[in-house]
Amino acid sequence: MDHAADAYRTDLMTITRFVLNEQSKYPESRGDFSILLSHIVLGCKFVCSAVNKAGLAKLIGLAGETNVQGEEQKKLDVLSNEVFVKALVSSGRTCILVSEEDEEATFVEHSKRGKYCVVFDPLDGSSNIDCGVSIGTIFGIYLVKDGAEPTVGDVLKPGKNMVAAGYCMYGSSCTLVLSSGSGVNGFTLDPSLGEFILTHPDIRIPKKGKIYSVNEGNAKNWDEPTRKYVERCKFPQDGSSPKSLRYIGSMVADVHRTLLYGGIFMYPADKKSPNGKLRVLYEVFPMSFLMEQAGGQAFTGNIRALDLVPTKIHQRSPVFLGSYDDVEEIKALYAAQEGKA
């Protein structure tokens, strides 16, 4: 292959071109979603750049503040939050923003208001920054009724009402995974072009996987179905090979691996966190949306994750998500326990 010629290829599918192609399928579209997405992409590029030079720029370390979750904020968390709030407001296409870092929802002023609500975790897994583990941004997008004055109720909707969701992972490469309700596609940032290029078209999660992902340090606090399921992963009764354990502790990295290779990612409720640990709006919902769009499932231990109706913007929930057959197995264990009750 002529690599010199390859450097000037014009047939590369950039994320901008991809979104415009998708938009052309809907003649009534005014391009608002494309504009909103381009601002999210810009925010991801900015954060990617900041993450890459965090050590040099002294952005690593604590900012000296505590966020609404009671977690100490990293300097990079604060910066990422500011970047996304400004990018989303300046798009002129948003009316409500919900960020993990802000206690209250942000209502966009009238002159810059649009019809979308965006829920996001600006920098998920930030406790891993110092050791070079992949971290990321997670986002979900809702549409508000035309002409209505926006309220917090507009984002306290089930995840199945989302019109799009995605995450951007900052690791060995910068990868943006996106779904607007018709499949899942992955784009990788080409630093020489400054563009996200389509590298993972139509991602489909394997129906069954060989990996389970859970924080085993919490095992003594687990409920019976989770304990039984992990036991089966390690000591299968059907003569199959045991599943491999992979747990990074950065949700974006763990879910990304699960999406590509199959298996199951679990953050169950336990005695220590009876309501689970992950936030519904900007962690559980976007990742569950992507999993279902890729042919997998997401379950809370009670119901389909996307059917959950949140009552608070920072509400938490347990979640089991991944390959269809693997999630079916944990659902059966919960159903059996309910049958005994």
C-alpha positions in Angstrom: 0.0 0.0 0.0 1.2 3.5 -0.8 1.2 5.1 2.6 2.0 8.6 1.2 -1.1 8.4 -0.9 -3.1 7.0 2.0 -2.3 10.1 4.0 -4.4 12.1 1.5 -7.4 9.8 1.2 -10.6 11.7 0.7 -12.9 8.7 1.1 -12.6 8.7 4.9 -15.9 8.8 6.7 -15.6 11.6 9.3 -18.1 11.9 12.1 -19.4 15.2 10.5 -20.0 13.5 7.1 -21.6 10.5 8.9 -24.0 12.6 10.8 -24.9 14.7 7.7 -25.6 11.4 5.8 -27.9 10.2 8.6 -29.6 13.6 8.6 -30.3 13.4 4.9 -32.6 10.4 5.6 -35.0 12.8 7.4 -36.0 15.5 4.9 -37.9 17.4 7.7 -34.7 17.7 9.7 -33.4 21.3 10.3 -29.9 20.2 11.2 -30.2 21.1 14.9 -29.0 17.7 16.1 -26.0 17.9 13.8 -25.0 21.3 15.2 -25.5 20.0 18.8 -23.3 17.0 18.0 -20.6 19.0 16.5 -20.3 21.0 19.7 -20.1 17.8 21.8 -17.4 16.6 19.4 -15.5 19.8 19.9 -15.8 19.4 23.7 -14.4 15.9 23.4 -11.4 17.1 21.3 -10.6 19.8 23.9 -10.8 17.4 26.8 -8.7 14.8 24.9 -6.0 17.4 24.4 -6.2 18.4 28.1 -6.0 14.8 29.3 -3.0 14.1 27.0 -1.0 16.9 28.5 -2.5 16.8 32.0 0.8 15.9 33.7 2.7 18.6 31.9 0.1 21.3 32.6 -0.2 20.4 36.3 -3.9 19.6 35.7 -3.5 16.3 37.7 -4.4 16.5 41.3 -7.3 17.9 43.4 -9.0 21.2 42.8 -9.7 21.5 46.5 -13.5 21.3 46.0 -16.0 18.5 46.6 -18.7 17.8 44.1 -22.4 17.1 44.7 -21.6 13.3 45.1 -19.2 14.0 48.0 -16.2 13.1 45.8 -13.1 15.3 45.7 -12.9 17.0 42.4 -9.8 16.7 40.2 -8.6 19.8 38.4 -9.3 18.1 35.1 -12.9 17.3 36.2 -13.6 21.0 36.8 -12.0 22.0 33.5 -13.9 19.2 31.6 -17.2 20.3 33.1 -16.6 24.0 32.1 -15.7 22.9 28.6 -18.9 20.9 28.0 -21.2 23.4 29.6 -19.8 26.2 27.4 -19.8 24.0 24.3 -23.4 22.9 24.9 -24.7 26.4 25.7 -22.9 28.0 22.8 -24.5 25.5 20.4 -27.8 27.4 20.7 -29.5 24.0 20.6 -29.9 23.1 24.3 -32.3 24.2 27.0 -31.4 22.1 30.1 -28.0 20.6 31.1 -27.4 18.0 33.8 -23.8 17.4 34.8 -22.4 15.0 37.4 -20.3 17.9 38.7 -23.2 20.4 39.3 -25.7 20.0 42.1 -28.6 21.7 40.1 -29.6 21.4 36.5 -28.5 24.3 34.3 -31.2 26.2 32.4 -29.9 27.9 29.3 -30.9 31.5 28.9 -33.7 32.3 26.4 -31.6 33.8 23.7 -29.4 30.7 23.4 -32.1 28.1 24.0 -32.9 25.1 21.8 -35.0 22.0 22.0 -32.5 19.4 23.5 -31.7 18.4 27.1 -28.2 17.0 27.5 -27.2 14.8 30.6 -23.5 14.1 30.9 -20.6 13.0 33.1 -17.8 15.2 31.8 -14.9 13.0 33.0 -15.9 9.5 34.2 -13.2 7.5 36.0 -11.1 10.5 36.9 -9.7 8.8 40.0 -7.6 6.8 37.4 -6.1 9.9 35.8 -2.8 9.7 37.7 -2.1 6.1 36.7 -2.8 6.5 33.0 -5.9 4.3 32.8 -8.5 5.1 30.1 -11.2 7.6 31.2 -14.0 9.2 29.3 -17.0 11.5 28.8 -20.6 10.0 28.8 -23.6 11.8 27.5 -27.3 11.3 26.7 -29.7 13.5 24.7 -33.4 14.1 25.2 -35.8 16.2 23.1 -38.2 18.7 24.7 -41.7 19.4 23.5 -41.8 22.4 21.1 -42.8 25.7 22.7 -43.0 24.4 26.2 -41.1 26.1 29.0 -38.4 23.6 30.1 -38.5 22.1 33.6 -36.4 19.5 35.4 -39.2 17.1 34.6 -38.0 17.1 31.0 -34.9 15.1 31.9 -36.6 12.9 34.6 -37.8 10.6 31.8 -37.0 6.9 31.2 -33.9 6.2 29.3 -35.9 4.7 26.4 -37.0 8.3 25.7 -33.4 9.4 24.8 -32.9 10.3 21.2 -29.1 9.7 21.3 -26.3 8.6 23.6 -22.6 8.1 23.5 -19.2 8.2 25.2 -15.8 9.4 24.3 -12.9 7.4 25.7 -9.5 9.0 26.2 -6.9 6.2 26.2 -4.3 4.8 23.9 -6.5 6.4 21.2 -9.4 8.8 21.5 -12.6 6.9 20.6 -16.1 8.3 20.3 -19.0 5.7 20.3 -22.4 7.1 19.3 -26.0 5.9 18.7 -28.9 8.1 17.6 -31.3 5.1 17.7 -30.3 3.2 14.6 -27.3 1.1 15.6 -24.0 2.0 17.2 -20.9 3.4 15.5 -17.4 4.1 16.7 -15.1 6.9 15.6 -11.4 7.3 16.3 -9.7 10.7 16.5 -6.9 11.1 13.8 -4.6 13.6 15.5 -3.0 14.6 12.2 -6.4 15.6 10.7 -8.0 16.6 14.0 -11.1 14.6 12.8 -13.0 11.6 14.2 -12.9 8.9 11.5 -15.4 6.0 11.4 -13.4 2.9 12.5 -16.0 0.7 14.1 -19.1 0.7 11.8 -22.3 -0.9 13.1 -21.0 -2.4 16.4 -22.8 -5.6 17.4 -22.0 -7.1 20.8 -21.5 -10.9 20.7 -24.6 -12.8 21.9 -22.6 -14.4 24.6 -19.2 -13.4 26.0 -16.3 -14.9 27.9 -15.6 -12.0 30.2 -17.3 -10.8 33.4 -16.5 -7.4 34.9 -17.3 -6.5 38.5 -15.6 -5.1 41.6 -14.9 -8.4 43.5 -13.7 -6.3 46.5 -17.4 -5.8 47.3 -18.2 -9.6 47.2 -19.0 -9.9 50.9 -21.8 -7.4 50.5 -23.4 -8.9 47.4 -27.0 -10.2 47.2 -27.6 -13.9 46.4 -28.2 -13.7 42.6 -25.0 -11.7 42.0 -23.0 -14.1 44.2 -24.4 -17.1 42.4 -23.8 -15.6 38.9 -20.1 -14.8 39.7 -19.7 -18.3 41.1 -21.0 -19.8 37.8 -18.6 -17.6 35.9 -15.7 -19.1 37.9 -17.0 -22.6 38.2 -19.3 -23.4 35.3 -21.5 -26.4 35.8 -21.9 -27.2 32.1 -18.3 -28.2 31.4 -17.5 -24.9 29.6 -14.4 -22.9 30.3 -14.6 -20.3 33.2 -15.1 -16.7 32.2 -12.2 -14.3 32.5 -12.4 -11.4 35.0 -11.6 -8.0 33.6 -12.2 -4.9 35.8 -10.6 -1.6 35.1 -12.8 0.6 37.5 -13.4 3.2 34.8 -16.9 2.6 33.5 -16.2 3.9 30.0 -13.2 1.5 29.5 -15.1 -1.5 31.0 -18.2 -0.9 28.9 -16.2 -0.2 25.8 -14.4 -3.6 26.1 -17.8 -5.3 26.9 -19.3 -3.7 23.8 -16.5 -4.9 21.5 -15.7 -8.4 23.0 -19.0 -9.3 24.7 -19.6 -10.5 28.3 -21.2 -8.7 31.1 -20.5 -5.5 33.2 -22.0 -5.5 36.6 -22.4 -2.8 39.3 -25.0 -4.5 41.6 -26.7 -3.1 44.7 -25.1 -4.3 47.9 -25.3 -3.9 51.6 -23.0 -0.9 51.4 -24.8 0.8 48.5 -28.4 -0.6 48.6 -29.4 1.7 45.7 -26.3 0.9 43.6 -23.5 3.3 42.9 -23.8 4.4 39.3 -25.9 7.5 38.4 -29.0 6.8 36.4 -29.2 9.8 34.0 -25.6 10.1 32.8 -24.1 6.7 33.4 -26.7 3.9 33.5 -29.0 5.3 30.8 -26.5 6.2 28.0 -24.6 3.0 28.4 -27.8 0.9 28.5 -29.0 2.7 25.4 -25.8 1.8 23.5 -25.9 -1.8 24.7 -29.5 -2.3 23.5 -28.7 -0.6 20.2 -25.8 -3.0 19.7 -28.0 -6.1 20.4 -27.3 -6.5 24.1 -29.4 -6.0 27.2 -29.3 -3.8 30.4 -31.1 -4.8 33.6 -31.3 -3.2 37.1 -32.0 -6.3 39.1 -35.7 -5.5 38.9 -36.5 -4.2 35.4 -35.1 -3.3 32.0 -32.7 -0.4 32.8 -34.2 1.9 30.1 -37.7 1.6 31.7 -36.5 3.1 35.0 -38.2 6.5 35.7 -35.8 8.7 37.8 -37.2 11.0 40.4 -33.9 13.0 41.1 -31.2 14.1 38.7 -28.4 12.4 40.6 -30.3 9.2 41.4 -28.3 6.0 41.5 -29.2 2.5 40.3 -27.7 -1.0 40.1 -27.0 -2.2 36.6 -26.1 -5.4 34.7 -25.3 -4.8 31.0 -23.7 -6.7 28.2 -24.3 -9.7 25.9 -27.9 -10.8 25.5 -27.4 -14.3 26.8 -25.3 -13.3 29.8 -27.8 -10.7 31.0 -30.6 -13.3 30.5 -28.7 -15.6 32.9 -28.6 -12.9 35.7 -32.2 -12.0 35.0 -33.2 -15.7 35.6 -31.3 -15.7 38.9 -33.2 -12.6 40.1 -36.5 -14.1 38.9 -35.8 -17.4 40.8 -35.0 -15.4 44.0 -38.3 -13.4 43.6 -40.2 -16.7 43.1 -38.8 -17.9 46.5 -39.8 -14.7 48.3 
